[in-house]
Amino acid sequence: MALKAMLPRDCLASSSNLPLFDRAAAPRKGKTLKGTGMKRTILITGCSSGIGLDAARGLHQRGWRVFATCRQEPDCERLRAEGLESFVLDYADEASIEAAVAEVVARTGGRLDALYNNGAFACPGAVEDLPRGALRAIFETNLFGYHDLTRRVIPLMRAQGGGRIINCSSVLGLVALKWRGAYVATKFAMEGLTDVLRIEMADTGIKVILIEPGPITSSIREKAIPHFERWIDWEQSARSDEYRGLRSRLYESSGPDKWELPASAVTAKLIDALESPRPKPRYYVTTPTYLMGAARRLLPTWLLDWVISKA
């Protein structure tokens, strides 16, 4: 098996038209809360495209009441036109997070059964070329925003006696990959913070869960371009020659990754995490995640580094 095929091509899933994952294989359909007739409620972030959009549509079809949030109002308008409840939530803006939680409380009377933290972006570049501002910006969205929103939701779940908090991580929360330092750092940090929260919430009815996708069809590669252009002065880098190859992969799609799955593959794992009476603490998605999860456990660091260097 070619090592290059074992890891996502740009930590960034590519944009391609793949067939939908078979939803018939997903767990049983979501039901209303016992004795109330009320639909289960979930707040999902990053619903403008990709994983978040598929999750919002899939759970809505299963009978969940979905609050599908996006960073920009035009995307929310598009989702409302589909029949979804949608409003703005920007992880980088504390006031936006506060307002979004207040909106949920106003619409449900203070109940929220699940939170799916999903929105994130990437900033490709060598670690030595990442300025402090680049790290600050990506951590604001990929970690601090998750944490802020989670803290605001936990009191609602405590008051109702339970809930599910599901964080979308990545295979790059398990292993490192060249050029992906900023993104890897946020996902490694998220994994640690989520593990601690899961342990701390063990004496409550709140289940804390990680989903770890590998290459998934999405627009994350295209959305990384403005961050690369803003922060990485690649022409002045000691690695300027290497950046020419990176830029060609970043700016030009070469089609789907060998192991790439559609976003609905993540939704299938999300459904199990939400509806199983005993959800797993971690859900791997795609072959590269399973391979790298095993490699991290079994290989010494020097050998794992060698394997990844060949990707």
JOTA-V762236 format. One record per pair of residues at least 24 apart in sequence whose ideal C-beta (glycine too) atoms are under 8 Angstrom apart, sorted by the first residue. I is the first residue (numbers start at 0). J is the second residue. Records with the same first field share a line. If there is no record, write none. Layout:
I->J, J
This chain:
2->306, 309, 310
3->309, 310
4->256, 257, 258
5->258, 286, 287, 290, 291, 310
6->170, 174, 176, 213, 287, 291, 307, 310
7->170, 171, 176, 213, 214, 256, 287
8->214, 248, 253, 256
9->121, 123, 179, 220, 223, 248, 249
10->121, 123, 169, 171, 176, 178, 179, 182, 183
11->121, 123, 217, 219, 220, 223, 249
12->49, 212, 214, 215, 216, 217, 219, 220, 256, 259
13->214, 216, 217, 220, 252, 253, 254, 255, 256, 259
14->216, 217, 218, 220, 221, 252
15->216, 252, 254, 255, 259
16->216
17->216, 255, 259, 260, 261
18->261
19->261, 263
20->260, 261, 263, 264, 266, 267
22->57, 263, 266, 267
24->267
25->266, 267, 270, 271
26->270, 271, 274, 275
27->274
28->61, 62
29->58, 61, 62, 63, 270, 273, 274
30->62
31->62
32->112
37->110
38->62, 63, 64
39->63, 64, 112, 113, 273
40->64, 65, 66, 103, 107, 110, 111, 112, 113
41->65, 66, 111, 112, 113, 114, 115, 273
42->66, 68, 99, 103, 111, 113, 114, 115, 152
43->67, 68, 115, 117
44->68, 88, 90, 115, 116, 117, 118, 148
45->69, 70, 117, 118, 119
46->74, 78, 83, 85, 117
47->71, 74
48->217, 218
49->215, 216, 217, 218, 219, 262
50->117, 167, 212, 215, 217, 262, 265, 266
51->115, 117, 118
52->78, 262
53->261, 262, 263, 265, 266
54->115, 117, 262, 265, 266, 269
55->83
56->81, 83
57->263, 266, 269, 270
58->266, 269, 270, 273
59->83
61->270
63->273
64->107
66->102, 103, 106
68->99
70->118
88->118, 148
89->144
90->118, 139, 140, 141, 143, 144, 145, 147, 148
91->136, 139, 140, 144
93->147
96->144, 147, 148, 151
97->151
99->148
100->148, 151, 152
104->155
109->155, 158, 159
110->155, 159
111->152, 155, 156, 162
112->159, 162, 163
113->162, 163, 164, 165, 273
114->148, 149, 152, 162, 163, 164, 165
115->165, 167, 269
116->145, 148, 149, 164, 165, 166, 167
117->167
118->144
119->167, 182, 185, 219
120->219, 222, 223, 226
121->179, 181, 182, 219, 220, 222, 223, 226
122->181, 182, 223, 226, 227, 230, 231
123->178, 179, 181, 182, 223, 227, 231, 245, 249
124->178, 180, 181, 227, 230, 231, 233
125->177, 178, 180, 236, 238, 241
126->180
127->236, 237, 238
128->231, 232, 233, 236, 238
129->180, 181, 230, 231
130->230
132->230
133->181, 226, 229, 230, 231
134->181, 184
136->226, 230
137->181, 182, 184, 185, 226
138->184, 185, 188
141->182, 185, 186, 189
142->185, 188, 189, 192
145->189
146->192
149->196
153->205
156->203, 204, 205
157->203, 205
160->204
161->203, 204, 205, 206
162->204, 205, 206
163->205, 206, 208, 272, 273, 278
164->196, 200, 205, 206, 207, 208
165->207, 208, 209, 210, 269, 272, 273
166->193, 207, 208, 209, 210
167->210, 212, 265
168->193, 209, 210, 211
169->211, 212, 213
170->211, 212, 213, 285, 287, 288, 291, 292
172->209, 211
173->211, 288, 291, 292, 295
174->291, 294, 295, 303, 307
175->307
176->307, 310
177->307, 308
178->245
197->280
206->278
207->280
208->272, 278, 279, 280, 281, 282
209->280, 281, 282
210->265, 268, 269, 272, 281, 282, 284
211->281, 282, 283, 284, 288, 292
212->260, 264, 265, 284, 285, 288
213->258, 260, 284, 285, 286, 287, 288, 291
214->256, 258, 259, 260, 285, 287
215->259, 260, 261, 262, 264, 265, 284, 285
216->255, 259, 260, 261, 262
217->262
220->249, 252
223->249
224->249, 250
258->285, 286, 287
259->285
260->284, 285
